[in-house]
Amino acid sequence: MDMKVGKKKLGLKEKYQHMTRGLGWETTYQSMDDVFPFVKYEGIKIHDWDKWEDPFRLTMDAYWKYQAEKERKLYAIIDAYAQNNGHLNVTDARYLNAIKLFLNGISPLEYMAHRGFAMTGRQFPGVGARVACLMQSLDEIRHAQTQIHSLSNYNKYYNGFHDYRHMLERVWYLSVPRSFFDDAVTAGPFEFMVAIGFSFEYVLTNLLFVPFVSGAAYNGDMGTMTFGFSAQSDEARHMTLGLEVIKFVLEQDPDNLPIVQQWIDKWTWRGYRVLTLVGMMMDYMLPKRIMSWKEAWEVYFEENGGALFKDLARYGIRPPKWLDQIEQDKDHISHQAWATFYNYAAACNFHTWIPTDDELDWLSQKYPNSFDKYYRPRLEHWREEAKKGNRFYNKTLPMLCQTCQIPMIFTEPGDPTQICYREVDYKDNKYHFCSDGCKEIFEHEPEKYIQAWLPVHQIYQGNCFEEGVDPTAEGFDPLSAVLDYYHLAQGRDNLDFEGSEDQKNFEAWRGMATKNAA
Amino acid sequence: MSKVFIALQTNDDTRQIIQAILADNPHAVCNEQPAMVKIDAEGSLVVRRSTIEELIGRDFDLQELHINLISLTGNVDETDDELTLSWNA
C-alpha cells in the first residue's frame, strides 16, 4: 500500500478519547430508561460506561480510510478473477458445493449480524460501545455484500446459487444457521454481545474463516479467498471487541458473573453445533485439503480457547460446559453430518458424493480412532449400492432437535453407535433434543424455544407447499411439492454430484479453456 | 504459558511486517500456510512501528496492519508505537 502517513496532531489514545467520549449526554426531555429501554432487564449492572475502551482505539475517520483500502483491493481481485474465467481454475467442480453452502448458510448470517449490531449499538448508553457496534454493523453488511458480489459470479455458471434469500427461510437445513442468529438477535443487547461478539467471533469464527478460507486459496478459488480474508481482517477487530465486552461487563459488577457464565455456556454450545457444517465442508468438500476439522478444532478451539479461558479465570469465568463431550465429538461430527447430507441429497440445494479412494485414505489417516471403524464401511457400502444403480436417497423426514434444529444425528458421548436422544415434557407437549447441551438451553428458556419453526414439523403440517397445492390430491408427491416451495429444480440443483449439470458443464468449459475449438 | 498468535495475508505489504515481527520476537514461530502466515508466540508478542519503518523505508501507521490482518488472539494493547498481544495467565 502506498499511503502517505502525515504528522499526527493527536496521539492514538488522545484521539480515541476525543472521538468516543463526550458525544453522548444525559437526556432530560425523556428519561434515560425510556431512551435505552433494554439495557437493564437482563440484570447486567453497568456503573461507568467510560471504562469501556477499544484496545485498537480505532476511530471512525481511520475506520473509513482502512475499509476503503480493503474494498479497493478486494474488488480489483474480484474483477480480475471474473475477467479471467477464474471459476475454471478451481480444483474440481465438487468444490463449488462448499461455496454454495457458504452463500446459502453463512452470508445471510453476516447480514443478520449487521442488523444485530445496529440494534445493539442503539441500546447502549455508552458512546465507546456504540461506536464499536456501529463499526461492526458496517463491517457485517460489507461482508454480506462482498460475499454476494463475489459469489454472484458463480451464479452465472452453476446451479444452487440462485435464490439464497428465499431458501434461507425455507430449506430444512438452513433453519440451523438461521435459528441460531434469530435466537441471538431476539435476546437482549448484552446477551447478543456475549453470543455473537464473544462466543461466536472470539471463540469460533477462526475455525470458519482461517482454515476454510486458506483452503479456498488452496483450491484455486481466489474469489472466496479474497472476500474471506478481507472479512477476516475485520474479524480481528471483532474478536478484540468480543473479549473487551466480557472484561468490561465482568469488571463493572460482581453480580454480572453468573449471568455472563450462563450465556457463555449456552452460546459456545449453540455456535459449536452450527459449526458442524464447517467441519463437513473442511473434511469432505475441499478437493485439496489443508487440515482436518479435528486438527483445526485442536488449534483454534482447544489451544486458543484454552488460553482464553485461562486468562478469564481471574474474573471467575470457567470454561464452557459440555467440553468433555465436545472433545470426544471432534472425531465424529463431520462424518455424521456428511452422511446426513448424502442421505438427504434429494432435498438439498447442493450436491453430495462419496469421496474418492485417496480422500477416504486421507480421512482414515486423519481420524485413526473413528473413521475406519464407524464411517468408512458405510460410505463404501453406499458407493457399491450406487454402482448397482441404487444410489441411496432417504425419503423419510428426520426428527429435529428443538434447540439447534439439527436432525438427531449425533451419538451418545462415549458410544458412537448409539444416537443421542433427550426429551422434556413442557406444558402439554414433548420436546426432543440432540444433546444435554441443547436440552439444558431449552429448559432455561422454554417459552422461547417452543416457538421454533422446525422445517420437518412444518412440512408435515402442510406449510411448505406453494399456494394452491392440494396434498390430498391423487398422486401427490410431497418431495416434489417441497422442492417447488424451496425454488429448487429436481435433477438440476439436488441429487448426487455424479451426473450433475455442474459436473458436465465444468468439464466441458474447462476443456474449452485449455483447447482450441475443433 | 499460553500462546498468542497473529495471522497475516501473504503479500508484498506484509513481507517486511512479518520480518519485523520475527526480529522483535525471537521466541516467535512462523507457520506458513496457503496464502497466509500465522506467527505463534509464548506469552506475548509485540509489533513495533520503528522496526517496520526501518525495513520498508517509509513512515508506517500501525493501524495499516488492519488491511492485511487475518486474525489474532490475546489481550490487545495498541499505542502509536507498539501493538502488543498478551495473555495474563
Interface residues (C-beta under 8 A of the other chain):
Chain A: M1 M3 V5 K8 G11 L12 K13 P55 F56 R57 L58 A62 Y66 E69 K70 K73 N206 F209 V210 V213 S214 G215 A217 Y218 M225 F229 Q232 S233 E235 A236 R237 M239 T240 L243 I290 E303 N304 G306 A307 L308 K310 D311 A313 R314
Chain B: S2 K3 V4 F5 A7 Q9 D13 Q33 P34 A35 M36 K38 R58 D59 F60 D61 Q63 E64 H66 I67 N68 L69 I70 S71 L72 T73 G74 N75 V76 D77 E78 T79 D80 W87 N88 A89
